C-alpha cells in the first residue's frame, strides 16, 4: 500500500497492541501477602445472588472457589467447576474519558457455559471459570463497539484483564443507494478527530453501480442491499482497540467500518477508503495495511 498525497490508507495501527502499558489499574483495596507475595484484592460482587444454583453449591467447602459461590452467574450452565482449577477472571471497563462504564456484559468467548456478568457502577466485573489456559473475554453493550481481550488464567487464582476503553459508534452516518448508475457517487466522511497526533477523518466513496450483499456467519449471501446506512468509527487509543495488536505491529490508525443493521457485508466492487495523512508519511512510501 502506498501513501497518497495528503492521505493514508485506512486500516493502520498506531502503537503496540500486545503488552500495552496499563494507564489505570484497579482502585479497590489491595494488600501484599508476606508469604506468597501475591496481590490480593476484593473482586466485583455485582453478580452476588440471594440464592445459589446447584452448580455453586457443588463447589467444595474449603476450596479456593468456596468463597466465590455467589459470583456464579445465574445463566451459567456448567455442570460443575473443577475445584482444583476454579479461578476468577476480573477486570475494569472505562470510557474514552477514563470513567467507569456500568452494565457492560462480560462473557467468555466460545464458553457460554460460564454465563454472563455485568460491570458494576465502578466498571468492574468478575466471572468464575476453570483455569489452566488462555481465555478470551468479550465485552458488549448497546451503542458501544464490542471488544475482546485475551487473558492467561492460572489454577485457583485471579486472572486480571487489562483495563479497556469502550467507545461509542460515530454519530456521523450516510445513506447510500445503489441505483446502478456509475455516475452516482456518494461520499461518507466520519467525524473529524483532533489530538496530539494531528487532525483526520475517514472517507468512504461509493459508486451507484456497486452492489452490496448481506452474509451469514459462513460467508453465504443472504440477500442484496439496495440501500445502506454506513459509518466509520476511529479507535483513538491502543486501549480502545477491539483486540490486541500483534507484538510486531505499530499503532497508527484504525477505524471500524459498519453498515447499520447488518453483521457482515460484501461489495461486488471495491469501496475507496482513505484517511488524511496526519502522520506526515512521505508521498509514495509503502506502508502496511491490515483488516
GIRA-V119525 format. One line per field, one symbol per residue. psi: psi as a letter, one per 20 degrees, with the letter a starting at -180 (. if undefined). A space follows every 50 residues. Layout:
psi: ???
//
This chain:
psi: pqproiqqqgmrqmrphqkppphqapjqpqqpphgijqpprorpkhjpqh qqrhgghipqqirhihikhiipqhjpjpgqqohiiprppqappraijjqq prkpppropjmiiiaqrqqahjjqqppqrprkapqpppppppiqppqqpq ppoaplapoopppqppqqqphpqppppnjioiioppppprppppahhapr rpppppqhjrqqpqqahjjqpirqohpqoqqpppohqhiiqirpqqhjqp ogqpqppqopjpgpqpqhqqppqrqqmiikqppippqqqr.
//
